[in-house]
Amino acid sequence: MFKKILKYLLISILGFILITLIVLSAPAMWHRWVIYPRLEKQVNKFSKLWKEPPVLAQLNTYRGVMHVHSYWSHDSEGTLYDIIPAAKNAGIEFIFLTDHPRDNIDTFPRGYKGYYEGILIEPGSEKQGFDAWPLDSAIIDWSTDKDTLVKKIVNAGGIIFYAHTEEPHNWANPWYQGMEIYNFHTDTKDESLLPQIINFIVNGKKYRHWAYREMFDEQTSILALWDSLNTQRKIVGFSAVDTHENQNIRARYIEDGRVEWVGPDANIIDTMQVKFWNRWLFHSPDTNGWIFKWMIDTYKEGFNHITNYVFADTLSVPSLAYHLKKGHLFTAFKSLGDATGFILYSQNSGDSISGITGDSVNIEQVKTLRAISPLPGQFRLILDGKTIDISPDENYEYSWSGLKEKGAYRIEIHIKLKRKLIPWIYSNPIYIF
């Protein structure tokens, strides 16, 4: 009798576990076999609509990622073996790192700096709620009062942008030059962990980019804050990939022949001997020495997810820095389509260009605001945070001649995905005074 009860109990437990696994994995399986293949076809079809726009600005367009972490950060193991192939895959031409400092006294340059296989890398830091790029040899004492430190870096020619803008900051500090209007890490904070882990287990190899996209929520409160600040002073908006390639489980050999397991945030989980029961897990060491990898957060998907497009003279730190400070950039979700060729500009009464995104233009020099795009979308014109015009159709061009007041005018382009319009491009404003 006891054996029979135990048998039914075990069957019930196993049945419950099986049903639970089916219920938990069902959404991820639906994504794998239905939703993600449809999205893949939709984006591939959309990308075939790409048209080369006319070149209007006397500047080149460079694709780059900002707020990126490498091995210098305590919570990353990233090296050039990981970063450069990912950048090439995404068509990235520059990377502005923001590694966490190791000590209070931080000396620049450190980590990676220069051109690596044609890709420009500039070191910087993320600490105390801001992204800092000194852009020159510097010694930073992080124990210094934050506002004093910010002023010092900017006065020395560096860049200071607000980081993690979902958090409180001293928004009135006039030395900050810009802010993150999208941060992937910020975007993930409202997600339930278990469904996302299951989704990456099921879809991480083939559809990791769509698993990334699954966590997207438009950062409406941050965009509203950005618009509000731009009514008071220029605040450049940029996107932060905030990629560490660290939400992963990896393993490598250590000197004594044992295997070291490294988990999320580059923390060591355990070390163990190689035995017959675990040997099958391991492969030959890759270029970084890893013999096992299960990846969620990767540079490849991060760099493809969202990209900054900067109008600049040359692919050099001085030129990029100058134009970043001017706001000569826009940001786009590149995984949905390459936005190279987009531009927002103003025309004067003689139909000459009087300004581009980021410029300040006298109202007397603006007859029309125009925008062009390499892919068709719905254009939305936003003045000081208020949408004042929406194009009736999805198109490659937009024109608006209803200028009646001064303010910060920016463009968003939305495209259809899952039968809904979602943001693709955010431009910096043209400031009309």
C-alpha positions as CSV (number, residue, x, y, z in Angstrom):
1,M,0.0,0.0,0.0
2,F,2.8,2.4,0.9
3,K,4.7,1.7,-2.3
4,K,1.5,2.4,-4.3
5,I,1.0,5.7,-2.6
6,L,4.6,6.6,-3.1
7,K,4.4,5.7,-6.8
8,Y,1.3,7.9,-7.4
9,L,2.9,10.7,-5.4
10,L,6.1,10.6,-7.6
11,I,4.0,10.4,-10.7
12,S,1.9,13.4,-9.5
13,I,5.1,15.4,-8.7
14,L,6.7,14.6,-12.1
15,G,3.4,15.5,-13.8
16,F,3.2,18.8,-12.0
17,I,6.8,19.6,-12.9
18,L,6.1,18.8,-16.5
19,I,3.0,20.9,-16.7
20,T,4.8,23.8,-15.0
21,L,7.6,23.6,-17.6
22,I,5.2,23.5,-20.4
23,V,3.2,26.5,-19.1
24,L,6.4,28.5,-18.4
25,S,8.0,27.7,-21.8
26,A,4.9,28.0,-23.9
27,P,5.3,31.8,-24.6
28,A,9.0,31.3,-25.5
29,M,8.1,28.4,-27.8
30,W,5.3,30.5,-29.5
31,H,7.9,33.2,-30.0
32,R,10.4,30.7,-31.6
33,W,8.0,29.1,-34.0
34,V,5.5,31.8,-34.8
35,I,6.3,35.4,-33.6
36,Y,10.0,35.7,-34.3
37,P,10.0,34.2,-37.8
38,R,7.2,36.6,-38.7
39,L,9.2,39.5,-37.3
40,E,12.3,38.4,-39.2
41,K,10.4,38.3,-42.5
42,Q,8.8,41.7,-41.7
43,V,12.2,43.4,-41.0
44,N,13.9,41.8,-44.0
45,K,11.1,43.1,-46.2
46,F,11.4,46.5,-44.6
47,S,15.1,46.6,-45.2
48,K,14.6,46.0,-48.9
49,L,12.8,49.4,-49.1
50,W,16.1,51.2,-48.3
51,K,16.9,54.1,-50.7
52,E,20.1,56.1,-50.8
53,P,19.1,59.6,-49.7
54,P,20.7,62.7,-51.2
55,V,23.7,64.0,-49.4
56,L,22.7,67.4,-47.9
57,A,25.1,68.0,-45.0
58,Q,28.8,68.8,-45.6
59,L,29.6,66.3,-43.0
60,N,30.1,62.5,-42.9
61,T,27.9,60.2,-40.9
62,Y,29.6,57.8,-38.5
63,R,27.9,55.0,-36.6
64,G,28.9,54.5,-33.0
65,V,28.0,53.1,-29.6
66,M,28.5,54.9,-26.3
67,H,28.3,53.7,-22.7
68,V,30.1,50.4,-23.3
69,H,32.1,48.4,-20.7
70,S,35.3,46.3,-21.2
71,Y,37.6,44.2,-19.0
72,W,38.6,47.4,-17.2
73,S,35.2,47.4,-15.4
74,H,34.9,45.1,-12.4
75,D,31.8,43.6,-13.9
76,S,33.0,42.8,-17.4
77,E,35.5,40.4,-19.0
78,G,35.2,42.0,-22.5
79,T,38.4,42.2,-24.6
80,L,39.1,43.2,-28.2
81,Y,38.5,39.6,-29.3
82,D,34.9,40.2,-28.3
83,I,34.4,43.9,-29.1
84,I,36.0,44.3,-32.5
85,P,34.1,41.4,-34.3
86,A,30.9,42.6,-32.8
87,A,31.5,46.2,-34.0
88,K,32.3,45.0,-37.5
89,N,29.2,42.9,-37.6
90,A,27.1,46.0,-36.7
91,G,28.9,48.4,-38.9
92,I,30.1,50.4,-35.9
93,E,32.9,52.8,-36.6
94,F,33.5,54.3,-33.1
95,I,33.1,53.1,-29.5
96,F,33.1,55.5,-26.5
97,L,33.8,53.3,-23.5
98,T,32.6,54.0,-20.0
99,D,34.5,51.6,-17.7
100,H,34.0,51.8,-14.0
101,P,37.1,53.2,-12.3
102,R,39.1,50.7,-10.2
103,D,40.3,53.2,-7.6
104,N,39.6,56.8,-6.5
105,I,42.6,58.0,-8.4
106,D,41.9,57.3,-12.1
107,T,44.5,58.0,-14.8
108,F,43.7,58.5,-18.4
109,P,44.2,57.2,-21.0
110,R,43.7,53.6,-19.7
111,G,42.2,50.4,-21.1
112,Y,41.7,50.7,-24.9
113,K,42.4,53.9,-26.8
114,G,43.0,54.4,-30.5
115,Y,42.2,52.6,-33.8
116,Y,41.7,48.9,-33.7
117,E,41.2,47.4,-37.2
118,G,39.9,50.8,-38.3
119,I,37.5,51.1,-35.4
120,L,38.1,54.1,-33.1
121,I,37.9,53.5,-29.3
122,E,38.0,56.2,-26.7
123,P,38.2,55.5,-23.0
124,G,35.8,57.0,-20.5
125,S,34.1,56.4,-17.2
126,E,30.7,55.8,-15.7
127,K,30.5,56.8,-12.1
128,Q,28.4,58.9,-9.7
129,G,25.5,59.1,-12.3
130,F,27.4,60.4,-15.3
131,D,29.3,59.4,-18.3
132,A,32.7,61.1,-18.5
133,W,35.1,61.3,-21.4
134,P,38.2,63.5,-20.5
135,L,39.4,63.2,-24.2
136,D,43.0,63.8,-23.1
137,S,45.6,62.8,-20.6
138,A,44.0,63.3,-17.2
139,I,44.0,62.3,-13.5
140,I,40.6,62.2,-11.9
141,D,40.1,62.0,-8.2
142,W,36.7,60.4,-7.7
143,S,36.6,61.4,-4.1
144,T,36.1,65.0,-5.2
145,D,32.7,66.6,-4.9
146,K,30.7,65.5,-7.9
147,D,29.7,69.0,-9.1
148,T,33.2,70.3,-8.8
149,L,34.5,67.3,-10.7
150,V,32.0,67.7,-13.5
151,K,33.0,71.4,-13.9
152,K,36.7,70.5,-13.9
153,I,36.3,67.8,-16.6
154,V,34.2,70.1,-18.9
155,N,36.6,73.1,-18.4
156,A,39.5,70.9,-19.5
157,G,37.7,70.1,-22.8
158,G,36.0,66.8,-21.8
159,I,32.4,65.5,-22.2
160,I,30.0,65.0,-19.3
161,F,26.6,63.4,-20.0
162,Y,24.0,62.3,-17.5
163,A,23.8,58.5,-17.2
164,H,20.9,56.3,-16.1
165,T,18.4,59.1,-16.4
166,E,15.7,57.1,-14.8
167,E,17.5,58.0,-11.6
168,P,17.4,61.3,-9.8
169,H,20.1,63.9,-10.7
170,N,21.0,67.5,-10.2
171,W,19.2,68.5,-13.5
172,A,19.9,72.2,-12.9
173,N,23.7,71.7,-13.1
174,P,24.7,73.8,-16.1
175,W,27.9,71.8,-16.8
176,Y,26.2,68.7,-18.0
177,Q,26.2,68.7,-21.8
178,G,23.8,65.8,-22.6
179,M,21.9,62.8,-21.4
180,E,21.0,59.3,-22.2
181,I,17.5,59.3,-23.8
182,Y,17.6,55.5,-24.0
183,N,19.6,53.0,-22.1
184,F,19.2,49.2,-22.6
185,H,19.9,48.4,-19.0
186,T,17.2,51.0,-17.9
187,D,14.8,49.3,-20.4
188,T,15.3,45.9,-18.7
189,K,14.5,47.1,-15.1
190,D,10.8,46.6,-15.4
191,E,11.0,43.0,-16.7
192,S,10.1,39.9,-14.9
193,L,13.3,37.8,-14.7
194,L,12.1,34.3,-15.0
195,P,10.1,34.7,-18.3
196,Q,13.1,36.5,-19.9
197,I,15.6,33.8,-18.8
198,I,13.3,31.1,-20.3
199,N,12.9,33.1,-23.5
200,F,16.7,33.4,-23.8
201,I,17.1,29.6,-23.1
202,V,14.7,28.8,-25.9
203,N,15.6,31.6,-28.4
204,G,19.0,32.8,-27.3
205,K,21.0,31.1,-30.1
206,K,18.8,31.8,-33.2
207,Y,16.7,34.8,-32.1
208,R,18.7,36.5,-29.4
209,H,18.2,39.9,-31.1
210,W,14.4,39.4,-30.9
211,A,14.7,38.3,-27.2
212,Y,16.5,41.7,-26.7
213,R,13.7,43.5,-28.5
214,E,11.1,41.7,-26.4
215,M,12.2,43.8,-23.4
216,F,11.7,47.2,-25.2
217,D,9.5,49.8,-23.7
218,E,9.5,53.4,-25.0
219,Q,11.2,55.6,-22.4
220,T,8.4,58.2,-22.5
221,S,9.2,59.8,-19.1
222,I,12.9,60.1,-20.0
223,L,12.0,61.7,-23.3
224,A,9.6,64.1,-21.6
225,L,12.4,65.1,-19.2
226,W,14.8,65.6,-22.1
227,D,12.3,67.9,-23.8
228,S,11.7,69.8,-20.6
229,L,15.4,70.4,-20.1
230,N,15.8,71.5,-23.7
231,T,13.4,74.4,-23.1
232,Q,16.0,75.8,-20.6
233,R,19.3,74.9,-22.2
234,K,20.8,72.6,-24.8
235,I,21.0,69.0,-23.6
236,V,22.3,66.6,-26.3
237,G,20.4,63.3,-26.4
238,F,22.2,60.0,-27.1
239,S,21.5,56.3,-26.7
240,A,23.5,54.1,-24.3
241,V,23.9,50.4,-25.1
242,D,25.3,49.8,-21.6
243,T,26.7,46.5,-22.8
244,H,29.1,44.6,-20.5
245,E,28.7,41.1,-22.1
246,N,28.3,39.9,-18.5
247,Q,24.8,38.4,-18.1
248,N,26.2,35.0,-19.0
249,I,27.6,31.8,-17.5
250,R,31.1,30.9,-18.7
251,A,33.9,28.5,-17.7
252,R,37.7,28.4,-18.2
253,Y,40.7,26.4,-17.1
254,I,42.8,27.8,-14.3
255,E,46.5,27.1,-13.6
256,D,46.0,24.0,-11.5
257,G,43.9,22.3,-14.2
258,R,40.5,22.9,-12.5
259,V,37.6,24.7,-14.2
260,E,36.5,28.1,-12.9
261,W,32.9,29.1,-13.5
262,V,32.1,32.7,-14.0
263,G,28.6,34.0,-13.7
264,P,26.7,37.3,-14.1
265,D,28.6,40.5,-13.5
266,A,31.8,38.6,-14.0
267,N,31.6,37.0,-10.5
268,I,33.3,33.7,-9.9
269,I,30.6,31.1,-9.0
270,D,32.7,28.0,-8.3
271,T,35.8,25.9,-9.3
272,M,35.7,22.2,-9.9
273,Q,37.7,19.3,-11.2
274,V,37.1,18.0,-14.7
275,K,35.4,14.6,-14.4
276,F,33.7,12.2,-16.8
277,W,30.3,13.6,-15.9
278,N,31.1,17.2,-16.9
279,R,33.8,16.8,-19.5
280,W,31.2,16.8,-22.3
281,L,30.2,20.4,-21.5
282,F,33.6,21.8,-22.5
283,H,35.1,22.6,-25.9
284,S,38.6,23.8,-26.9
285,P,39.4,27.2,-25.4
286,D,38.4,30.2,-27.6
287,T,40.6,33.3,-28.0
288,N,39.7,34.4,-24.5
289,G,40.2,31.0,-23.0
290,W,36.5,30.2,-22.5
291,I,35.7,26.5,-22.7
292,F,32.0,26.9,-22.0
293,K,29.6,29.9,-22.7
294,W,25.9,30.4,-22.3
295,M,25.2,33.9,-23.4
296,I,22.4,36.4,-22.8
297,D,24.1,39.8,-23.0
298,T,26.5,40.1,-25.9
299,Y,28.4,42.9,-27.7
300,K,27.0,41.7,-31.0
301,E,23.3,42.1,-30.1
302,G,24.0,45.2,-28.0
303,F,25.8,47.0,-30.8
304,N,23.1,46.1,-33.2
305,H,20.2,47.0,-30.9
306,I,20.6,50.8,-30.9
307,T,23.2,53.1,-32.5
308,N,24.2,56.7,-32.5
309,Y,24.7,58.4,-35.9
310,V,27.1,61.4,-35.6
311,F,27.6,64.0,-38.3
312,A,31.3,64.9,-38.2
313,D,34.2,65.9,-40.5
314,T,36.4,62.9,-39.8
315,L,36.5,59.7,-37.8
316,S,38.7,61.2,-35.0
317,V,38.2,61.9,-31.4
318,P,38.4,65.8,-31.8
319,S,35.9,65.8,-34.6
320,L,33.4,63.4,-33.0
321,A,33.7,65.2,-29.7
322,Y,33.1,68.6,-31.2
323,H,30.0,67.4,-33.1
324,L,28.7,65.4,-30.1
325,K,28.7,68.5,-28.0
326,K,27.0,70.4,-30.8
327,G,24.2,67.8,-30.9
328,H,24.9,66.8,-34.5
329,L,23.5,63.3,-34.0
330,F,20.5,61.2,-34.0
331,T,19.9,57.7,-32.6
332,A,18.1,54.7,-34.1
333,F,17.2,51.1,-33.4
334,K,19.5,49.7,-35.9
335,S,18.2,46.1,-35.5
336,L,15.1,47.4,-37.2
337,G,16.9,49.1,-40.1
338,D,20.0,51.1,-40.8
339,A,19.3,54.8,-40.6
340,T,22.4,56.1,-42.4
341,G,21.2,59.0,-44.6
342,F,18.6,60.4,-42.2
343,I,18.8,64.2,-41.6
344,L,16.6,66.9,-40.1
345,Y,17.4,70.3,-41.4
346,S,15.9,73.8,-41.8
347,Q,15.7,75.9,-45.0
348,N,15.7,79.7,-45.3
349,S,13.7,81.7,-47.8
350,G,16.3,81.0,-50.5
351,D,15.8,77.3,-49.9
352,S,19.4,77.0,-48.6
353,I,20.1,74.9,-45.5
354,S,20.2,77.1,-42.5
355,G,20.8,74.4,-39.8
356,I,20.8,70.7,-39.0
357,T,19.9,68.7,-36.0
358,G,21.7,70.3,-33.0
359,D,22.1,73.7,-34.5
360,S,20.6,77.0,-33.1
361,V,18.9,79.0,-35.9
362,N,17.3,82.4,-35.9
363,I,13.6,82.2,-36.7
364,E,14.1,84.7,-39.5
365,Q,16.3,82.0,-41.2
366,V,13.7,79.3,-41.1
367,K,11.0,79.0,-43.7
368,T,10.7,75.2,-43.7
369,L,11.7,72.2,-41.6
370,R,12.5,69.1,-43.6
371,A,13.6,65.6,-42.9
372,I,14.6,62.7,-45.1
373,S,15.0,59.0,-44.3
374,P,16.5,56.0,-46.1
375,L,13.5,53.9,-45.1
376,P,9.8,54.9,-45.0
377,G,8.1,55.7,-41.7
378,Q,5.7,58.0,-40.0
379,F,7.3,61.4,-39.2
380,R,6.4,63.1,-35.9
381,L,7.4,66.7,-35.3
382,I,7.8,67.5,-31.6
383,L,8.1,71.1,-30.2
384,D,9.2,71.4,-26.6
385,G,7.8,68.0,-25.8
386,K,4.5,68.4,-27.6
387,T,3.7,66.6,-30.9
388,I,2.6,69.3,-33.2
389,D,2.4,67.4,-36.5
390,I,2.3,63.8,-37.7
391,S,2.7,62.7,-41.4
392,P,-0.4,61.1,-42.7
393,D,1.5,58.3,-44.4
394,E,4.7,56.4,-44.1
395,N,7.2,58.1,-46.4
396,Y,10.8,58.9,-47.1
397,E,10.5,62.7,-46.8
398,Y,8.8,65.2,-44.5
399,S,8.2,68.9,-44.8
400,W,6.6,71.4,-42.5
401,S,6.1,75.1,-43.1
402,G,3.9,76.0,-40.2
403,L,6.6,77.6,-38.1
404,K,5.1,80.2,-35.8
405,E,7.0,80.0,-32.6
406,K,10.5,79.6,-31.2
407,G,11.6,76.4,-29.4
408,A,13.3,73.0,-29.7
409,Y,12.0,71.1,-32.8
410,R,12.9,67.4,-33.1
411,I,11.8,64.5,-35.3
412,E,10.8,61.0,-34.4
413,I,10.2,58.3,-37.1
414,H,7.9,55.4,-36.2
415,I,7.6,52.2,-38.2
416,K,5.2,49.3,-38.1
417,L,6.1,46.2,-36.2
418,K,3.5,43.7,-35.0
419,R,0.9,45.9,-36.7
420,K,1.8,48.7,-34.3
421,L,3.8,51.9,-34.8
422,I,7.0,51.9,-32.8
423,P,9.9,54.4,-32.6
424,W,12.8,53.8,-34.9
425,I,14.6,57.2,-35.0
426,Y,15.0,60.0,-32.4
427,S,16.7,63.1,-33.7
428,N,18.3,65.9,-31.6
429,P,16.4,69.2,-31.9
430,I,17.0,72.2,-34.1
431,Y,16.8,75.1,-31.6
432,I,14.9,78.0,-33.2
433,F,15.3,81.4,-31.4
